Amino acid sequence: MRGSFVQKRSLLFFLMTLMLLLPLGLSVKAETFDRNQYIYDYAKLLTDEEAAELQILASELGKERETAFTIITLNETDGKDIVQYVEDFYDDNAPGYDQPHGNTAILAINMQERDVYLAGFKKAEQYLDDGRMDQIRDKITPDLSEGHYFQAFSDYINTSYEYMGNEPNDSPNGSSDYGTGGSSEGYNSYDSGTNQENIFFQWWFQLIASFIVGGIVVAIMAYRSGGRVTVDARTYMDSDQSKVISMYDNYVRQTVTRQKKPSNNSSNGGGGGITGGGHSHSGSRGKF
């Protein structure tokens, strides 16, 4: 009996020790990751000088925004989808400006599948939301397609930097992110504030509109003031004396219209999500 008790205590001690050491092992792996490196050109798309220049640019602008602007180029992703690869990269390496799993923006491209994906974590998830990531991706995709990788990566860092300096609902020039008009810089030109010159905000227009609405309401009330007709054929019908013993409806025909549901084969979009480690993020994916 005592031997069984000792064995149970030993097993419990082993499990507790394992649970304590497991997070330590993960943190050691994260600590070995160099959070001061931002350019991972595994596909060798940049010269040494270009990679060094982008590293300096990401370091300087990232310091101002307290965000790690990271770039990853790949020839292949070990069979993973590019979104899964980026999520695992964030989970496993714990990048961030000043702490593990901190503020991080990631641009990743897979040369084999011609995939491009942008993701924002922590503060970057808010300031570089799906909509802003879509605009950044739209801006750099032509250069990626033409093989102008240094220009595309520079635009990604600079544009992300600009967005990180503005509230999520505003673009870098003080206008709204969303709308139908766009400037040459890729940002929409609609004013984020209320347009006080709009006719709907003029007092005289509101006064006239109130009179019109009031007149319509009064007219409807007057029209209905005579009461509704509630007399029908059944009002004067004696059902006990009537020779009508039954009523029925004939179902004549049925018409069914079929329409094929359009399929969505677009590879763009993707949006954000949550990593296997539980870190939420914004995102935008597409082809180049």
C-alpha positions as CSV (number, residue, x, y, z in Angstrom):
1,M,0.0,0.0,0.0
2,R,2.8,2.4,0.9
3,G,4.7,1.5,-2.3
4,S,1.7,2.5,-4.4
5,F,1.4,5.8,-2.6
6,V,5.1,6.5,-3.2
7,Q,4.7,5.7,-6.9
8,K,1.7,8.1,-7.2
9,R,3.6,10.9,-5.5
10,S,6.6,10.3,-7.8
11,L,4.4,10.4,-10.9
12,L,2.8,13.6,-9.6
13,F,6.1,15.2,-9.0
14,F,7.3,14.3,-12.5
15,L,4.3,15.8,-14.2
16,M,4.5,19.0,-12.2
17,T,8.2,19.3,-13.1
18,L,7.5,18.7,-16.7
19,M,4.8,21.4,-16.7
20,L,7.2,23.9,-15.2
21,L,10.0,23.1,-17.6
22,L,7.9,23.2,-20.8
23,P,7.3,26.9,-20.8
24,L,10.9,27.5,-19.8
25,G,12.0,25.6,-22.9
26,L,9.7,27.7,-25.1
27,S,10.9,30.9,-23.7
28,V,14.6,29.9,-24.2
29,K,13.8,29.3,-27.9
30,A,12.1,32.7,-28.1
31,E,15.1,34.4,-26.4
32,T,17.5,32.9,-29.0
33,F,15.6,34.7,-31.7
34,D,17.2,38.0,-32.7
35,R,14.4,40.5,-32.5
36,N,16.7,43.2,-33.9
37,Q,16.8,41.4,-37.3
38,Y,13.9,42.4,-39.6
39,I,15.0,41.1,-43.1
40,Y,14.9,37.4,-43.8
41,D,15.7,37.0,-47.4
42,Y,15.7,33.3,-47.7
43,A,14.8,33.5,-51.4
44,K,17.9,35.7,-52.1
45,L,15.9,38.4,-53.9
46,L,18.1,41.2,-52.6
47,T,21.7,42.1,-52.8
48,D,23.6,42.5,-49.6
49,E,23.5,46.2,-49.9
50,E,19.7,46.3,-50.5
51,A,19.1,43.9,-47.5
52,A,21.3,46.1,-45.3
53,E,19.5,49.3,-46.4
54,L,16.1,47.8,-45.7
55,Q,17.4,46.5,-42.3
56,I,18.4,50.1,-41.4
57,L,15.1,51.5,-42.7
58,A,13.0,49.0,-40.7
59,S,15.1,49.6,-37.6
60,E,14.8,53.4,-37.7
61,L,11.1,53.6,-38.6
62,G,10.3,50.7,-36.3
63,K,11.8,52.5,-33.4
64,E,9.6,55.5,-33.9
65,R,6.5,53.4,-34.2
66,E,7.6,50.8,-31.6
67,T,6.8,48.1,-34.2
68,A,9.0,45.4,-35.8
69,F,8.5,45.8,-39.6
70,T,9.6,42.3,-40.8
71,I,10.1,40.9,-44.3
72,I,10.4,37.2,-45.1
73,T,11.1,35.9,-48.6
74,L,10.8,32.2,-49.3
75,N,11.3,29.8,-52.2
76,E,8.9,27.4,-50.6
77,T,7.1,27.1,-47.3
78,D,7.7,23.4,-46.4
79,G,4.2,22.5,-47.7
80,K,2.5,25.0,-45.4
81,D,0.0,27.7,-46.6
82,I,1.7,31.1,-46.5
83,V,-0.8,32.2,-43.8
84,Q,0.1,29.2,-41.6
85,Y,3.8,29.8,-42.2
86,V,3.5,33.4,-40.9
87,E,1.4,32.4,-37.9
88,D,3.9,29.7,-37.0
89,F,6.8,32.2,-37.5
90,Y,5.2,34.5,-35.0
91,D,4.4,31.7,-32.5
92,D,7.7,30.0,-32.6
93,N,10.1,33.0,-32.8
94,A,8.1,35.5,-30.8
95,P,9.2,38.7,-32.7
96,G,8.3,42.1,-31.4
97,Y,9.8,45.6,-31.1
98,D,10.8,45.4,-27.4
99,Q,9.4,42.1,-26.1
100,P,8.5,38.6,-27.2
101,H,5.3,38.4,-29.2
102,G,5.2,42.2,-29.4
103,N,4.1,44.7,-32.0
104,T,5.0,43.2,-35.3
105,A,4.1,43.7,-39.0
106,I,5.1,40.9,-41.4
107,L,5.3,40.9,-45.1
108,A,6.0,37.4,-46.5
109,I,6.2,36.2,-50.1
110,N,6.5,32.6,-51.5
111,M,8.2,32.6,-54.9
112,Q,7.1,29.0,-55.7
113,E,3.3,29.9,-55.4
114,R,3.7,33.6,-56.1
115,D,1.9,34.3,-52.8
116,V,2.1,37.5,-50.8
117,Y,0.7,37.9,-47.3
118,L,0.8,40.7,-44.9
119,A,-0.1,40.4,-41.2
120,G,-0.2,42.7,-38.2
121,F,0.1,41.6,-34.6
122,K,-0.7,43.5,-31.3
123,K,-0.6,47.3,-32.0
124,A,-0.1,46.6,-35.7
125,E,-3.3,44.6,-35.8
126,Q,-5.2,47.8,-34.9
127,Y,-3.3,50.3,-36.9
128,L,-2.7,48.0,-39.9
129,D,-6.1,46.4,-40.1
130,D,-7.3,44.3,-43.0
131,G,-8.4,47.3,-45.0
132,R,-5.1,49.1,-44.6
133,M,-3.2,45.8,-45.3
134,D,-5.2,45.5,-48.5
135,Q,-4.2,48.9,-49.6
136,I,-0.5,48.3,-48.9
137,R,-0.6,45.0,-50.8
138,D,-2.3,46.7,-53.7
139,K,0.4,49.3,-53.8
140,I,3.4,46.9,-53.7
141,T,2.0,44.1,-55.9
142,P,2.9,45.7,-59.3
143,D,6.5,46.1,-58.2
144,L,6.6,42.5,-56.9
145,S,5.2,41.3,-60.3
146,E,7.9,43.2,-62.1
147,G,10.6,41.8,-59.9
148,H,11.3,45.2,-58.3
149,Y,11.6,43.7,-54.8
150,F,13.6,46.3,-53.2
151,Q,11.2,49.0,-54.2
152,A,8.2,46.9,-53.1
153,F,9.8,46.2,-49.7
154,S,10.7,49.9,-49.2
155,D,7.1,50.9,-50.0
156,Y,5.8,48.3,-47.5
157,I,8.0,49.7,-44.7
158,N,7.3,53.4,-45.4
159,T,3.6,53.0,-45.9
160,S,3.2,50.8,-42.8
161,Y,5.2,53.5,-40.9
162,E,2.8,56.2,-42.1
163,Y,-0.3,54.2,-41.2
164,M,1.1,53.4,-37.7
165,G,1.3,57.1,-37.0
166,N,-2.4,57.6,-37.7
167,E,-5.5,56.4,-35.9
168,P,-7.1,53.3,-37.5
169,N,-10.0,55.3,-39.0
170,D,-7.7,57.9,-40.6
171,S,-5.2,57.7,-43.5
172,P,-1.7,59.3,-43.3
173,N,-3.0,62.5,-45.0
174,G,-5.8,62.9,-42.4
175,S,-8.6,61.5,-44.7
176,S,-10.7,58.4,-44.3
177,D,-9.3,55.0,-45.3
178,Y,-12.3,53.9,-47.1
179,G,-14.3,55.4,-50.0
180,T,-14.4,55.3,-53.7
181,G,-11.9,58.0,-54.5
182,G,-8.1,57.4,-54.2
183,S,-5.1,59.6,-54.4
184,S,-1.8,58.8,-56.2
185,E,-0.4,57.6,-52.9
186,G,-3.0,54.9,-52.5
187,Y,-5.0,56.7,-49.8
188,N,-8.6,57.9,-50.3
189,S,-9.2,61.6,-50.4
190,Y,-12.5,61.7,-48.5
191,D,-12.4,63.9,-45.4
192,S,-12.9,61.9,-42.2
193,G,-14.7,64.7,-40.5
194,T,-18.3,66.0,-41.2
195,N,-18.7,68.1,-44.3
196,Q,-20.3,71.2,-42.9
197,E,-20.9,72.5,-46.5
198,N,-23.2,69.5,-47.2
199,I,-26.8,70.6,-48.0
200,F,-28.2,68.1,-45.5
201,F,-26.5,70.0,-42.7
202,Q,-27.9,73.4,-43.6
203,W,-30.6,74.7,-41.2
204,W,-32.8,76.0,-43.9
205,F,-32.8,72.6,-45.7
206,Q,-33.6,70.8,-42.5
207,L,-36.5,73.3,-41.8
208,I,-38.0,72.7,-45.3
209,A,-37.6,69.0,-45.0
210,S,-39.4,69.0,-41.6
211,F,-42.4,70.9,-43.1
212,I,-42.6,68.4,-46.0
213,V,-42.4,65.4,-43.7
214,G,-45.0,67.0,-41.4
215,G,-47.3,67.7,-44.3
216,I,-47.1,64.1,-45.5
217,V,-47.9,62.7,-42.0
218,V,-50.9,65.1,-41.7
219,A,-52.2,64.1,-45.2
220,I,-52.0,60.4,-44.3
221,M,-53.8,60.9,-41.0
222,A,-56.6,62.9,-42.8
223,Y,-57.0,60.2,-45.5
224,R,-57.4,57.6,-42.8
225,S,-59.7,59.6,-40.6
226,G,-62.8,58.4,-42.5
227,G,-62.4,55.0,-41.1
228,R,-61.8,51.7,-42.8
229,V,-64.4,49.6,-44.6
230,T,-64.9,46.5,-42.5
231,V,-68.0,45.1,-44.4
232,D,-67.5,42.2,-46.7
233,A,-69.5,39.3,-48.2
234,R,-69.6,37.4,-44.9
235,T,-71.3,40.3,-43.0
236,Y,-74.7,39.6,-44.5
237,M,-74.4,35.9,-44.9
238,D,-76.3,33.4,-42.7
239,S,-74.1,30.4,-42.7
240,D,-76.9,28.3,-41.2
241,Q,-79.3,29.0,-44.1
242,S,-76.7,29.2,-46.9
243,K,-76.6,26.4,-49.4
244,V,-72.9,26.8,-49.7
245,I,-71.7,23.8,-47.8
246,S,-68.0,23.8,-48.6
247,M,-65.1,25.8,-50.1
248,Y,-61.8,24.6,-51.5
249,D,-58.8,25.8,-53.4
250,N,-57.3,24.0,-56.5
251,Y,-53.5,23.9,-56.6
252,V,-52.9,24.4,-60.3
253,R,-49.1,24.5,-60.9
254,Q,-45.7,25.3,-59.3
255,T,-42.9,27.2,-61.0
256,V,-39.3,26.7,-59.8
257,T,-36.5,28.9,-60.9
258,R,-33.0,27.7,-60.6
259,Q,-29.9,29.9,-60.7
260,K,-26.4,28.7,-60.4
261,K,-24.5,30.1,-57.5
262,P,-21.4,31.9,-58.8
263,S,-18.1,30.4,-57.6
264,N,-15.5,32.5,-56.0
265,N,-12.1,31.6,-57.4
266,S,-10.3,34.7,-56.3
267,S,-7.2,34.1,-54.3
268,N,-7.1,37.6,-52.9
269,G,-8.3,38.6,-49.4
270,G,-7.7,36.1,-46.6
271,G,-7.9,38.6,-43.8
272,G,-6.6,38.0,-40.3
273,G,-7.1,35.2,-37.9
274,I,-5.7,33.6,-34.8
275,T,-2.4,31.7,-34.6
276,G,-2.1,28.2,-33.0
277,G,-0.6,30.0,-30.0
278,G,-3.7,32.2,-29.6
279,H,-2.3,35.4,-31.1
280,S,-4.9,37.3,-33.1
281,H,-3.7,39.3,-36.2
282,S,-4.9,41.3,-39.2
283,G,-4.0,40.2,-42.7
284,S,-4.2,40.5,-46.5
285,R,-3.2,37.9,-49.0
286,G,-3.0,37.7,-52.8
287,K,-0.9,36.7,-55.8
288,F,1.8,38.7,-57.6
